[in-house]
């Protein structure tokens, strides 16, 4: 199905405004079409039960951004934008009770393929979480949902609603500074090519102008303000450095760029 789509039409990349409904529809369709390829390309890096925060390879087992590993036992945890639920599977291995949520049906099918339904799966939009108030102790998202939504504050308020008082919300996104650079792994990706302050979404659209992929840019300051507007207190902002052991190169990610400019921003937030 993916190959047929790509053979029929190569999406046109542009920068234009897009609303919440169009962004959500585009994300669901893109991930359903590309889940197989994504899991094939990145499955070995992600593992079946590894919690990695981004392409640098920072593991939650080492970073403990959700809290000390031993403290996770018995906690209810919501993973948003879970993909094939690799992070949730790691959480379950630590004794937590995770729920993996994703917009893409096909991504969740890969979760079923890996563990046969051992981790509870929910197909839903991050902006309308189908859970009662105060259902979870922790919430997390490793590159899931947040970069693709037009209204991140709405998502954060939903996360806050389903967290218990004192709950922690940790999410990672592409570092905002990357927006100003070409998405290239080599030297050509090291020169500023666009304004960091241009918030116009990146959109790939089909021949009718319908968005098939949408990514939203927020500056670092925007992200902080969104966190506060969503009802959270920012505890930490982690910018992982590129480790010497990681020699992978894919898309705009490479050791060359990773050693010079940040690639990932991880926001550690708490609900009062």
Phi, psi and omega in degrees: 000317179298314182296321179297318181297314183293326180290326182288319186202133174267116184303147178268125180272133181209178174236119179201164178289149177209143185266182185297317183294316181294320179298315181296315180297318180295317181295316179300313181295318183296313183290327175296320180287326190252003183300318182298312181294319181298312182292327177293316183287323189245000183300322181291326178288316182287329185073179177269334185214048179245141177253097180246135187277343181178183184299338177295332179096021178290119181270141175296331178302329179265321186281325180053045181286336176276350183127168178307139185306319183293341181278351184283339183301127177084359182272145174272123186232133176254122173258122183256134186066050192283343183061237179270016171066030178299316181295319179297324179294322176294318179300318179298323179294339177270001178096004177282169176245085184275155168234128182257120182245136176210153178283334188266122177296320183292323176298318181291333174296326176293325175298318178296321179300321185284315187236004176068020177095018180295326177260130177301134183241141178226127176264111184196164177275137181296339180277356179214076186288127185274054182226154178288158176304141175064037182274342189228153175272327183220154172221146183212158178203117178259096181062023181254141169067302192304315181291346189254000183257143181284334184232081182297331180297322177300317178296315182297321179294324176294318178299315179300319182300319185273354176272150173278158178307135183086358182292150182253140178234116182236126180220148178241146178218165170303134181301131184305332182296335180297338181300332184276349185249150174299148182275067183230141185280340185267194182303331179295344179268013183250002180250134180299130183236350182212166180282127175300333185269000178277109182271006181299126184298151171273127184229134167253130185229156180275186185294344178266357183090007179279130181293131176245351175204134180222135173226134184255140179254135171229139175290169179300318177297321177301315181300317179297315179296323178296319178301313181293317179296333178279357176096020182246162171252126180282120183265322183202154173231113186255131178239090186299137174276156181284122183279153182297329184287341187271103182255008183290152175219122177204142184055229179269009184262133180196159175301323180303306181289320183298332179279350185245323181226146181294147180248333185229142172238128180244122183258120180256115189233154178228145177266123178285000000 
